[in-house]
Amino acid sequence: MSATTARPTGFAAAYTHLRTAQKTSVGAPAYSLYVNRPFGRVLAASAFQLGMTPNQVTVVSAVFTFSGIGLLAALHPSWWSGLVVAALLVVGYALDSADGQLSRLRGGGSMAGEWLDHMFDSAKNTAVHLAVLVSAYRFFPLIDRGWLFVPIAFTVVTVVTFFGMLLNDQLARVHRARHNLPPAAKEGRTPLRTLLKLPTDYGFLCLNFALLGIPLLFSVIYALLALGSAGYLAVALHKWFRDIDALDRFETTAAGVRP
Protein backbone atom coordinates (compact mmCIF):
# COMPACT_ATOMS: atom_id res chain seq x y z
CA MET A 1 0.00 0.00 0.00
CA SER A 2 1.45 3.37 -0.92
CA ALA A 3 1.40 6.38 1.32
CA THR A 4 -1.28 7.98 -0.87
CA THR A 5 -3.62 5.00 -0.82
CA ALA A 6 -6.53 5.18 1.56
CA ARG A 7 -6.09 2.90 4.52
CA PRO A 8 -8.79 0.35 5.30
CA THR A 9 -11.17 1.14 8.13
CA GLY A 10 -12.62 -1.45 10.47
CA PHE A 11 -11.23 -4.81 11.57
CA ALA A 12 -12.75 -6.78 8.69
CA ALA A 13 -11.38 -4.42 6.04
CA ALA A 14 -7.94 -4.40 7.63
CA TYR A 15 -7.89 -8.19 7.91
CA THR A 16 -9.01 -8.61 4.29
CA HIS A 17 -6.34 -6.19 3.08
CA LEU A 18 -3.65 -8.07 4.98
CA ARG A 19 -4.62 -11.32 3.28
CA THR A 20 -3.62 -9.78 -0.05
CA ALA A 21 -0.55 -7.94 1.24
CA GLN A 22 1.52 -10.78 2.64
CA LYS A 23 5.27 -10.99 2.09
CA THR A 24 6.60 -13.84 -0.01
CA SER A 25 6.09 -17.35 1.31
CA VAL A 26 9.42 -18.51 -0.13
CA GLY A 27 11.66 -19.96 2.56
CA ALA A 28 8.95 -19.99 5.23
CA PRO A 29 8.59 -23.27 7.16
CA ALA A 30 5.21 -24.86 7.73
CA TYR A 31 4.17 -23.48 11.13
CA SER A 32 5.28 -19.96 10.30
CA LEU A 33 3.42 -20.05 7.00
CA TYR A 34 0.17 -21.81 7.90
CA VAL A 35 -0.29 -20.90 11.57
CA ASN A 36 1.82 -17.95 12.66
CA ARG A 37 1.11 -15.58 9.79
CA PRO A 38 -2.68 -16.04 9.94
CA PHE A 39 -2.59 -15.61 13.73
CA GLY A 40 -0.37 -12.55 13.31
CA ARG A 41 -2.83 -11.19 10.73
CA VAL A 42 -5.61 -11.18 13.32
CA LEU A 43 -3.35 -9.47 15.85
CA ALA A 44 -2.15 -6.91 13.28
CA ALA A 45 -5.71 -5.99 12.31
CA SER A 46 -6.59 -5.68 16.02
CA ALA A 47 -3.53 -3.51 16.71
CA PHE A 48 -4.48 -1.33 13.75
CA GLN A 49 -7.90 -0.75 15.30
CA LEU A 50 -6.25 0.20 18.59
CA GLY A 51 -4.03 2.75 16.84
CA MET A 52 -0.82 0.95 17.79
CA THR A 53 2.45 1.43 15.93
CA PRO A 54 4.57 -1.49 14.66
CA ASN A 55 7.27 -0.69 17.25
CA GLN A 56 4.70 -0.89 20.04
CA VAL A 57 3.62 -4.31 18.77
CA THR A 58 7.27 -5.39 18.73
CA VAL A 59 7.63 -4.34 22.37
CA VAL A 60 4.47 -6.25 23.35
CA SER A 61 5.83 -9.26 21.48
CA ALA A 62 9.05 -9.01 23.50
CA VAL A 63 7.08 -8.88 26.76
CA PHE A 64 5.25 -12.13 25.92
CA THR A 65 8.34 -13.87 24.58
CA PHE A 66 10.75 -13.01 27.38
CA SER A 67 8.11 -13.71 30.03
CA GLY A 68 7.86 -17.20 28.59
CA ILE A 69 11.64 -17.58 28.45
CA GLY A 70 11.99 -16.35 32.03
CA LEU A 71 9.38 -18.82 33.29
CA LEU A 72 11.08 -21.60 31.34
CA ALA A 73 14.30 -21.02 33.27
CA ALA A 74 12.64 -20.37 36.64
CA LEU A 75 9.79 -22.89 37.01
CA HIS A 76 10.00 -26.58 37.71
CA PRO A 77 8.78 -28.37 34.55
CA SER A 78 5.17 -29.54 34.81
CA TRP A 79 2.18 -29.91 32.54
CA TRP A 80 0.83 -26.48 33.48
CA SER A 81 4.15 -24.62 33.34
CA GLY A 82 4.81 -26.15 29.93
CA LEU A 83 1.45 -24.95 28.63
CA VAL A 84 2.02 -21.46 30.03
CA VAL A 85 5.51 -21.21 28.51
CA ALA A 86 4.30 -22.53 25.16
CA ALA A 87 1.32 -20.15 25.12
CA LEU A 88 3.46 -17.11 25.91
CA LEU A 89 6.00 -17.99 23.24
CA VAL A 90 3.32 -18.74 20.64
CA VAL A 91 1.59 -15.40 21.23
CA GLY A 92 4.94 -13.59 21.25
CA TYR A 93 5.85 -15.19 17.92
CA ALA A 94 2.49 -14.23 16.39
CA LEU A 95 2.99 -10.64 17.53
CA ASP A 96 6.47 -10.75 15.96
CA SER A 97 4.71 -11.46 12.67
CA ALA A 98 2.02 -8.86 13.38
CA ASP A 99 4.44 -5.93 13.61
CA GLY A 100 5.60 -6.41 10.02
CA GLN A 101 2.06 -6.93 8.78
CA LEU A 102 0.94 -3.79 10.60
CA SER A 103 3.77 -1.87 8.91
CA ARG A 104 2.49 -2.91 5.49
CA LEU A 105 -1.06 -2.04 6.50
CA ARG A 106 0.04 1.45 7.56
CA GLY A 107 1.87 2.06 4.30
CA GLY A 108 5.40 0.85 4.94
CA GLY A 109 7.92 0.28 7.70
CA SER A 110 11.01 2.13 8.83
CA MET A 111 14.69 1.33 9.21
CA ALA A 112 14.39 1.91 12.96
CA GLY A 113 11.52 -0.57 13.11
CA GLU A 114 13.47 -3.17 11.14
CA TRP A 115 16.47 -2.63 13.43
CA LEU A 116 14.32 -3.10 16.55
CA ASP A 117 12.70 -6.23 15.16
CA HIS A 118 16.02 -7.83 14.26
CA MET A 119 17.60 -6.97 17.60
CA PHE A 120 14.64 -8.57 19.37
CA ASP A 121 14.93 -11.67 17.17
CA SER A 122 18.65 -11.94 17.93
CA ALA A 123 18.04 -11.82 21.68
CA LYS A 124 15.13 -14.26 21.47
CA ASN A 125 17.04 -16.80 19.36
CA THR A 126 19.83 -16.89 21.92
CA ALA A 127 17.87 -16.62 25.15
CA VAL A 128 15.36 -19.40 24.47
CA HIS A 129 18.06 -22.08 24.16
CA LEU A 130 20.02 -20.76 27.13
CA ALA A 131 16.80 -21.00 29.16
CA VAL A 132 16.50 -24.65 28.10
CA LEU A 133 20.08 -25.16 29.30
CA VAL A 134 19.29 -23.62 32.70
CA SER A 135 16.06 -25.59 33.07
CA ALA A 136 17.70 -28.89 32.14
CA TYR A 137 20.59 -28.31 34.52
CA ARG A 138 18.24 -27.46 37.40
CA PHE A 139 15.30 -29.76 36.88
CA PHE A 140 16.18 -32.74 34.63
CA PRO A 141 18.04 -35.07 37.05
CA LEU A 142 17.33 -38.16 34.96
CA ILE A 143 18.86 -36.65 31.82
CA ASP A 144 22.54 -37.40 31.27
CA ARG A 145 24.65 -34.31 31.89
CA GLY A 146 26.15 -34.74 28.44
CA TRP A 147 22.75 -33.71 27.06
CA LEU A 148 23.47 -30.17 28.28
CA PHE A 149 25.68 -29.72 25.23
CA VAL A 150 22.53 -29.97 23.06
CA PRO A 151 21.10 -26.53 23.92
CA ILE A 152 24.62 -25.07 23.73
CA ALA A 153 25.04 -26.45 20.22
CA PHE A 154 21.48 -25.41 19.32
CA THR A 155 22.33 -21.84 20.35
CA VAL A 156 25.36 -21.78 18.07
CA VAL A 157 23.44 -23.26 15.14
CA THR A 158 20.56 -20.81 15.55
CA VAL A 159 22.79 -17.75 15.80
CA VAL A 160 24.93 -18.74 12.81
CA THR A 161 21.84 -19.51 10.72
CA PHE A 162 20.19 -16.20 11.58
CA PHE A 163 23.37 -14.21 10.95
CA GLY A 164 24.06 -16.08 7.71
CA MET A 165 20.63 -15.30 6.29
CA LEU A 166 20.93 -11.62 7.17
CA LEU A 167 24.50 -11.32 5.85
CA ASN A 168 23.76 -13.03 2.54
CA ASP A 169 20.70 -10.88 2.02
CA GLN A 170 22.64 -7.70 2.82
CA LEU A 171 25.55 -8.56 0.52
CA ALA A 172 23.14 -9.41 -2.29
CA ARG A 173 21.29 -6.10 -1.81
CA VAL A 174 24.56 -4.15 -1.98
CA HIS A 175 25.55 -6.04 -5.11
CA ARG A 176 22.24 -5.39 -6.86
CA ALA A 177 22.27 -1.70 -5.91
CA ARG A 178 25.87 -1.28 -7.14
CA HIS A 179 25.02 -2.69 -10.56
CA ASN A 180 21.41 -1.49 -10.74
CA LEU A 181 20.13 -5.05 -10.97
CA PRO A 182 16.52 -6.17 -10.39
CA PRO A 183 15.63 -8.25 -7.32
CA ALA A 184 16.84 -11.82 -7.55
CA ALA A 185 14.33 -14.43 -8.64
CA LYS A 186 12.99 -16.42 -5.72
CA GLU A 187 12.96 -20.19 -5.63
CA GLY A 188 9.52 -21.72 -5.66
CA ARG A 189 8.00 -23.09 -2.49
CA THR A 190 7.36 -26.82 -2.51
CA PRO A 191 5.78 -29.07 0.15
CA LEU A 192 9.08 -30.99 0.42
CA ARG A 193 11.14 -27.83 0.99
CA THR A 194 8.63 -26.63 3.57
CA LEU A 195 8.80 -29.97 5.36
CA LEU A 196 12.60 -30.08 5.32
CA LYS A 197 12.71 -26.69 7.06
CA LEU A 198 10.47 -27.91 9.89
CA PRO A 199 13.39 -28.39 12.36
CA THR A 200 14.31 -24.72 11.89
CA ASP A 201 10.74 -23.56 12.55
CA TYR A 202 10.71 -21.46 15.73
CA GLY A 203 6.96 -21.96 16.02
CA PHE A 204 7.36 -25.73 16.15
CA LEU A 205 9.99 -25.24 18.87
CA CYS A 206 7.47 -23.16 20.83
CA LEU A 207 4.91 -25.97 20.67
CA ASN A 208 7.45 -28.46 21.99
CA PHE A 209 7.57 -26.58 25.31
CA ALA A 210 4.06 -27.83 26.01
CA LEU A 211 5.79 -31.18 26.70
CA LEU A 212 7.95 -29.84 29.52
CA GLY A 213 5.93 -31.92 31.98
CA ILE A 214 7.38 -35.01 30.25
CA PRO A 215 11.10 -34.14 30.35
CA LEU A 216 12.33 -37.24 28.52
CA LEU A 217 9.96 -36.75 25.57
CA PHE A 218 10.69 -33.02 25.45
CA SER A 219 14.44 -33.70 25.51
CA VAL A 220 14.26 -36.21 22.66
CA ILE A 221 12.22 -33.93 20.39
CA TYR A 222 14.38 -30.93 21.27
CA ALA A 223 17.54 -32.90 20.41
CA LEU A 224 16.01 -33.99 17.10
CA LEU A 225 15.17 -30.37 16.29
CA ALA A 226 18.76 -29.39 17.11
CA LEU A 227 20.11 -32.15 14.88
CA GLY A 228 17.77 -31.22 12.03
CA SER A 229 18.68 -27.54 12.35
CA ALA A 230 22.38 -28.40 12.23
CA GLY A 231 21.82 -30.48 9.10
CA TYR A 232 19.91 -27.65 7.45
CA LEU A 233 22.69 -25.20 8.32
CA ALA A 234 25.32 -27.49 6.79
CA VAL A 235 23.42 -27.55 3.51
CA ALA A 236 22.64 -23.81 3.65
CA LEU A 237 26.26 -22.84 4.28
CA HIS A 238 27.32 -24.60 1.10
CA LYS A 239 24.62 -22.87 -0.93
CA TRP A 240 25.23 -19.45 0.64
CA PHE A 241 28.96 -19.64 -0.09
CA ARG A 242 28.27 -20.55 -3.72
CA ASP A 243 25.81 -17.65 -4.00
CA ILE A 244 28.32 -15.11 -2.66
CA ASP A 245 31.13 -16.62 -4.72
CA ALA A 246 28.95 -16.09 -7.81
CA LEU A 247 28.63 -12.41 -6.88
CA ASP A 248 32.42 -12.19 -6.64
CA ARG A 249 32.79 -13.70 -10.12
CA PHE A 250 30.24 -11.20 -11.44
CA GLU A 251 32.22 -8.34 -9.88
CA THR A 252 35.44 -9.62 -11.44
CA THR A 253 33.85 -9.91 -14.87
CA ALA A 254 32.20 -6.48 -14.59
CA ALA A 255 35.56 -4.92 -13.70
CA GLY A 256 37.14 -6.48 -16.77
CA VAL A 257 39.65 -8.49 -14.74
CA ARG A 258 40.37 -12.05 -15.78
CA PRO A 259 39.75 -14.47 -12.84
Sequence and secondary structure as in RCSB ss.txt:
>XXXX:A:sequence
MSATTARPTGFAAAYTHLRTAQKTSVGAPAYSLYVNRPFGRVLAASAFQLGMTPNQVTVVSAVFTFSGIGLLAAL
HPSWWSGLVVAALLVVGYALDSADGQLSRLRGGGSMAGEWLDHMFDSAKNTAVHLAVLVSAYRFFPLIDRGWLFV
PIAFTVVTVVTFFGMLLNDQLARVHRARHNLPPAAKEGRTPLRTLLKLPTDYGFLCLNFALLGIPLLFSVIYALL
ALGSAGYLAVALHKWFRDIDALDRFETTAAGVRP
>XXXX:A:secstr
  TTS    SHHHHHHHHHTS    TT  HHIIIIIHHHHHHHHHHHHHTT  HHHHHHHHHHHHHHHHHHHHHS
   HHHHHHHHHHHHHHHHHHHHHHHHHHHTT   HHHHHHHHHHHHHHHHHHHHHHHHHHHHH TTS GGGGHH
HHHHHHHHHHHHHHHHHHHHHHHHHHHHHT          HHHHHHTGGG HHHHHHHGGGTTSHHHHHHHHHHH
HHHHHHHHHHHHHHHHHHHHHHHHHHHHHTT   
